[in-house]
Amino acid sequence: MNYNPDTGIFSWKVDSVRGHFKVGDRADRPCSYGYRRLFIDTQPYLVHRLAWFYVHAEWPPNQVDHINGDRSDNRLSNLRLADHQQNQANSPRRSTKSSKFKGVYKYGNRWKAFIGLNRKTRYLGTFKTEAEAANAYMTVARSAFGDFAYRANEHSDKDSG
């Protein structure tokens, strides 16, 4: 196989014996939760981890984070090493929540903000508007996680309150 770091795609270098694939065909396939995977000798591998190995000649020690949050975007420029907390910090909000912002929950006619730090939930306060709660979350997230902080809350002051 060949890996193109600019596109994030693995492709075949040779035709298969039985004609299942040809030179240049994409070798990886979609799998659960938006990731892509590739089978080598019947063993499944997540493409983002395999891409890291292909380029750096070492298996990633922890997790490989997709910077833009798109789990199918395996371009090398979109991949970085992360520990579990960093990877979680870069994850989007859960779709079952009452707010459109990560770390923000509706509480009566007010909004509460929480953040997960070191495997503990930290209460950040209760706010009049959803935007104020989102800003509180982002302030702490940027301080705690730096570049790994999920950026969807960044411009919450322009959103509804």
Phi and psi restraints in degrees (value plus and minus 20) as a CYANA .aco file:
   2 ASN   PHI    -149.7  -109.7
   2 ASN   PSI     123.2   163.2
   3 TYR   PHI    -136.1   -96.1
   3 TYR   PSI     109.3   149.3
   4 ASN   PHI    -122.0   -82.0
   4 ASN   PSI      88.3   128.3
   5 PRO   PHI     -86.0   -46.0
   5 PRO   PSI     -40.7    -0.7
   6 ASP   PHI     -99.0   -59.0
   6 ASP   PSI     -49.1    -9.1
   7 THR   PHI    -126.1   -86.1
   7 THR   PSI     -41.2    -1.2
   8 GLY   PHI      58.1    98.1
   8 GLY   PSI      -2.0    38.0
   9 ILE   PHI    -129.2   -89.2
   9 ILE   PSI     113.8   153.8
  10 PHE   PHI    -111.4   -71.4
  10 PHE   PSI     116.0   156.0
  11 SER   PHI    -154.4  -114.4
  11 SER   PSI     140.1   180.1
  12 TRP   PHI     -98.9   -58.9
  12 TRP   PSI     119.6   159.6
  13 LYS   PHI    -111.5   -71.5
  13 LYS   PSI     -39.5     0.5
  14 VAL   PHI    -155.3  -115.3
  14 VAL   PSI     136.2   176.2
  15 ASP   PHI     -91.7   -51.7
  15 ASP   PSI     128.4   168.4
  16 SER   PHI     -95.6   -55.6
  16 SER   PSI     133.1   173.1
  17 VAL   PHI     -81.6   -41.6
  17 VAL   PSI     -59.3   -19.3
  18 ARG   PHI    -113.3   -73.3
  18 ARG   PSI     -17.4    22.6
  19 GLY   PHI      60.6   100.6
  19 GLY   PSI      -3.7    36.3
  20 HIS   PHI     -90.7   -50.7
  20 HIS   PSI     -47.4    -7.4
  21 PHE   PHI    -169.2  -129.2
  21 PHE   PSI     138.9   178.9
  22 LYS   PHI    -139.1   -99.1
  22 LYS   PSI     144.5   184.5
  23 VAL   PHI     -73.7   -33.7
  23 VAL   PSI     111.7   151.7
  24 GLY   PHI      71.2   111.2
  24 GLY   PSI     -35.1     4.9
  25 ASP   PHI     -84.6   -44.6
  25 ASP   PSI     127.6   167.6
  26 ARG   PHI     -85.8   -45.8
  26 ARG   PSI     113.1   153.1
  27 ALA   PHI    -114.0   -74.0
  27 ALA   PSI     -44.2    -4.2
  28 ASP   PHI    -114.9   -74.9
  28 ASP   PSI     142.2   182.2
  29 ARG   PHI    -154.4  -114.4
  29 ARG   PSI     135.3   175.3
  30 PRO   PHI     -87.3   -47.3
  30 PRO   PSI     129.1   169.1
  31 CYS   PHI    -157.7  -117.7
  31 CYS   PSI    -182.6  -142.6
  32 SER   PHI     -86.5   -46.5
  32 SER   PSI     133.2   173.2
  33 TYR   PHI      39.8    79.8
  33 TYR   PSI       5.0    45.0
  34 GLY   PHI      67.2   107.2
  34 GLY   PSI     -26.2    13.8
  35 TYR   PHI     -95.8   -55.8
  35 TYR   PSI     147.0   187.0
  36 ARG   PHI    -137.8   -97.8
  36 ARG   PSI     128.6   168.6
  37 ARG   PHI    -156.7  -116.7
  37 ARG   PSI     145.5   185.5
  38 LEU   PHI    -161.5  -121.5
  38 LEU   PSI     117.8   157.8
  39 PHE   PHI    -121.3   -81.3
  39 PHE   PSI     110.0   150.0
  40 ILE   PHI    -145.1  -105.1
  40 ILE   PSI      98.0   138.0
  41 ASP   PHI      31.3    71.3
  41 ASP   PSI      28.1    68.1
  42 THR   PHI      46.0    86.0
  42 THR   PSI     -17.4    22.6
  43 GLN   PHI    -115.0   -75.0
  43 GLN   PSI     104.0   144.0
  44 PRO   PHI     -99.6   -59.6
  44 PRO   PSI     120.7   160.7
  45 TYR   PHI    -152.5  -112.5
  45 TYR   PSI     118.5   158.5
  46 LEU   PHI     -93.5   -53.5
  46 LEU   PSI     112.2   152.2
  47 VAL   PHI     -82.4   -42.4
  47 VAL   PSI     -57.6   -17.6
  48 HIS   PHI     -84.6   -44.6
  48 HIS   PSI     -55.3   -15.3
  49 ARG   PHI     -93.2   -53.2
  49 ARG   PSI     -59.1   -19.1
  50 LEU   PHI     -87.0   -47.0
  50 LEU   PSI     -57.7   -17.7
  51 ALA   PHI     -82.0   -42.0
  51 ALA   PSI     -63.3   -23.3
  52 TRP   PHI     -80.0   -40.0
  52 TRP   PSI     -65.1   -25.1
  53 PHE   PHI     -83.3   -43.3
  53 PHE   PSI     -64.1   -24.1
  54 TYR   PHI     -79.0   -39.0
  54 TYR   PSI     -62.5   -22.5
  55 VAL   PHI    -102.3   -62.3
  55 VAL   PSI     -62.5   -22.5
  56 HIS   PHI    -118.1   -78.1
  56 HIS   PSI     -25.4    14.6
  57 ALA   PHI      38.5    78.5
  57 ALA   PSI       8.3    48.3
  58 GLU   PHI    -170.2  -130.2
  58 GLU   PSI     121.5   161.5
  59 TRP   PHI     -90.6   -50.6
  59 TRP   PSI     116.2   156.2
  60 PRO   PHI     -79.3   -39.3
  60 PRO   PSI     111.5   151.5
  61 PRO   PHI     -88.8   -48.8
  61 PRO   PSI     -51.5   -11.5
  62 ASN   PHI    -145.3  -105.3
  62 ASN   PSI    -138.3   -98.3
  63 GLN   PHI    -128.5   -88.5
  63 GLN   PSI     136.9   176.9
  64 VAL   PHI    -132.0   -92.0
  64 VAL   PSI     100.8   140.8
  65 ASP   PHI    -115.9   -75.9
  65 ASP   PSI     120.1   160.1
  66 HIS   PHI    -109.5   -69.5
  66 HIS   PSI      90.3   130.3
  67 ILE   PHI     -75.6   -35.6
  67 ILE   PSI     -65.1   -25.1
  68 ASN   PHI    -105.0   -65.0
  68 ASN   PSI     -18.9    21.1
  69 GLY   PHI      62.7   102.7
  69 GLY   PSI     -25.4    14.6
  70 ASP   PHI    -107.4   -67.4
  70 ASP   PSI      86.8   126.8
  71 ARG   PHI     -87.7   -47.7
  71 ARG   PSI     -33.9     6.1
  72 SER   PHI    -116.6   -76.6
  72 SER   PSI     -24.4    15.6
  73 ASP   PHI    -111.4   -71.4
  73 ASP   PSI      75.8   115.8
  74 ASN   PHI    -124.8   -84.8
  74 ASN   PSI       7.9    47.9
  75 ARG   PHI     -84.4   -44.4
  75 ARG   PSI     121.5   161.5
  76 LEU   PHI     -76.9   -36.9
  76 LEU   PSI     -57.3   -17.3
  77 SER   PHI     -86.5   -46.5
  77 SER   PSI     -34.0     6.0
  78 ASN   PHI    -120.9   -80.9
  78 ASN   PSI     -17.5    22.5
  79 LEU   PHI    -132.5   -92.5
  79 LEU   PSI     120.7   160.7
  80 ARG   PHI    -171.2  -131.2
  80 ARG   PSI     132.0   172.0
  81 LEU   PHI     -91.9   -51.9
  81 LEU   PSI     124.6   164.6
  82 ALA   PHI    -172.1  -132.1
  82 ALA   PSI     132.6   172.6
  83 ASP   PHI    -108.4   -68.4
  83 ASP   PSI     157.5   197.5
  84 HIS   PHI     -80.0   -40.0
  84 HIS   PSI     -64.3   -24.3
  85 GLN   PHI     -85.0   -45.0
  85 GLN   PSI     -60.6   -20.6
  86 GLN   PHI     -83.9   -43.9
  86 GLN   PSI     -62.6   -22.6
  87 ASN   PHI     -84.7   -44.7
  87 ASN   PSI     -59.9   -19.9
  88 GLN   PHI     -87.5   -47.5
  88 GLN   PSI     -55.9   -15.9
  89 ALA   PHI     -82.3   -42.3
  89 ALA   PSI     -50.5   -10.5
  90 ASN   PHI    -110.1   -70.1
  90 ASN   PSI     -15.5    24.5
  91 SER   PHI    -105.2   -65.2
  91 SER   PSI     131.1   171.1
  92 PRO   PHI     -94.3   -54.3
  92 PRO   PSI     152.3   192.3
  93 ARG   PHI     -85.9   -45.9
  93 ARG   PSI     137.5   177.5
  94 ARG   PHI     -96.3   -56.3
  94 ARG   PSI     118.3   158.3
  95 SER   PHI     -90.2   -50.2
  95 SER   PSI     -33.4     6.6
  96 THR   PHI    -106.4   -66.4
  96 THR   PSI     -21.4    18.6
  97 LYS   PHI     -98.3   -58.3
  97 LYS   PSI     141.6   181.6
  98 SER   PHI    -101.4   -61.4
  98 SER   PSI     -33.4     6.6
  99 SER   PHI    -131.0   -91.0
  99 SER   PSI     137.9   177.9
 100 LYS   PHI    -105.7   -65.7
 100 LYS   PSI     -20.5    19.5
 101 PHE   PHI    -134.1   -94.1
 101 PHE   PSI     125.3   165.3
 102 LYS   PHI     -86.8   -46.8
 102 LYS   PSI     117.2   157.2
 103 GLY   PHI      60.5   100.5
 103 GLY   PSI     -13.7    26.3
 104 VAL   PHI    -140.9  -100.9
 104 VAL   PSI     115.7   155.7
 105 TYR   PHI    -155.6  -115.6
 105 TYR   PSI     121.8   161.8
 106 LYS   PHI     -95.1   -55.1
 106 LYS   PSI     115.9   155.9
 107 TYR   PHI    -158.5  -118.5
 107 TYR   PSI      74.6   114.6
 108 GLY   PHI      46.2    86.2
 108 GLY   PSI    -143.3  -103.3
 109 ASN   PHI    -123.6   -83.6
 109 ASN   PSI      -2.7    37.3
 110 ARG   PHI    -143.7  -103.7
 110 ARG   PSI     159.5   199.5
 111 TRP   PHI    -150.0  -110.0
 111 TRP   PSI     114.2   154.2
 112 LYS   PHI    -129.0   -89.0
 112 LYS   PSI     127.4   167.4
 113 ALA   PHI    -141.0  -101.0
 113 ALA   PSI     116.9   156.9
 114 PHE   PHI    -156.3  -116.3
 114 PHE   PSI     135.5   175.5
 115 ILE   PHI    -163.5  -123.5
 115 ILE   PSI     125.6   165.6
 116 GLY   PHI    -111.6   -71.6
 116 GLY   PSI     100.3   140.3
 117 LEU   PHI    -152.6  -112.6
 117 LEU   PSI     107.0   147.0
 118 ASN   PHI      30.8    70.8
 118 ASN   PSI      26.2    66.2
 119 ARG   PHI      43.9    83.9
 119 ARG   PSI       2.3    42.3
 120 LYS   PHI    -151.2  -111.2
 120 LYS   PSI     125.7   165.7
 121 THR   PHI    -108.6   -68.6
 121 THR   PSI     107.8   147.8
 122 ARG   PHI    -131.5   -91.5
 122 ARG   PSI     106.1   146.1
 123 TYR   PHI     -98.9   -58.9
 123 TYR   PSI     108.5   148.5
 124 LEU   PHI    -124.4   -84.4
 124 LEU   PSI     -31.6     8.4
 125 GLY   PHI     112.0   152.0
 125 GLY   PSI     153.2   193.2
 126 THR   PHI    -134.1   -94.1
 126 THR   PSI     118.2   158.2
 127 PHE   PHI    -152.5  -112.5
 127 PHE   PSI     135.9   175.9
 128 LYS   PHI     -90.0   -50.0
 128 LYS   PSI     -56.4   -16.4
 129 THR   PHI    -141.6  -101.6
 129 THR   PSI     136.2   176.2
 130 GLU   PHI     -82.0   -42.0
 130 GLU   PSI     -59.1   -19.1
 131 ALA   PHI     -83.9   -43.9
 131 ALA   PSI     -60.4   -20.4
 132 GLU   PHI     -83.8   -43.8
 132 GLU   PSI     -61.5   -21.5
 133 ALA   PHI     -84.9   -44.9
 133 ALA   PSI     -61.0   -21.0
 134 ALA   PHI     -84.5   -44.5
 134 ALA   PSI     -59.5   -19.5
 135 ASN   PHI     -85.6   -45.6
 135 ASN   PSI     -57.8   -17.8
 136 ALA   PHI     -83.0   -43.0
 136 ALA   PSI     -64.8   -24.8
 137 TYR   PHI     -79.3   -39.3
 137 TYR   PSI     -68.7   -28.7
 138 MET   PHI     -84.7   -44.7
 138 MET   PSI     -55.7   -15.7
 139 THR   PHI     -80.1   -40.1
 139 THR   PSI     -67.8   -27.8
 140 VAL   PHI     -90.5   -50.5
 140 VAL   PSI     -60.6   -20.6
 141 ALA   PHI     -82.3   -42.3
 141 ALA   PSI     -64.9   -24.9
 142 ARG   PHI     -82.0   -42.0
 142 ARG   PSI     -60.7   -20.7
 143 SER   PHI     -87.5   -47.5
 143 SER   PSI     -62.8   -22.8
 144 ALA   PHI    -100.3   -60.3
 144 ALA   PSI     -57.7   -17.7
 145 PHE   PHI    -134.0   -94.0
 145 PHE   PSI     -29.6    10.4
 146 GLY   PHI      37.8    77.8
 146 GLY   PSI    -148.4  -108.4
 147 ASP   PHI     -85.4   -45.4
 147 ASP   PSI     -35.1     4.9
 148 PHE   PHI    -104.6   -64.6
 148 PHE   PSI     -29.7    10.3
 149 ALA   PHI     -83.3   -43.3
 149 ALA   PSI     110.7   150.7
 150 TYR   PHI     -83.2   -43.2
 150 TYR   PSI     107.9   147.9
 151 ARG   PHI    -111.8   -71.8
 151 ARG   PSI     -21.1    18.9
 152 ALA   PHI     -83.9   -43.9
 152 ALA   PSI     -46.7    -6.7
 153 ASN   PHI    -101.0   -61.0
 153 ASN   PSI     -29.2    10.8
 154 GLU   PHI     -70.2   -30.2
 154 GLU   PSI     -63.5   -23.5
 155 HIS   PHI    -128.8   -88.8
 155 HIS   PSI      16.6    56.6
 156 SER   PHI     -84.7   -44.7
 156 SER   PSI     -42.9    -2.9
 157 ASP   PHI     -86.4   -46.4
 157 ASP   PSI     -38.7     1.3
 158 LYS   PHI    -108.2   -68.2
 158 LYS   PSI     -33.1     6.9
 159 ASP   PHI    -110.1   -70.1
 159 ASP   PSI     158.7   198.7
 160 SER   PHI     -86.1   -46.1
 160 SER   PSI     141.8   181.8
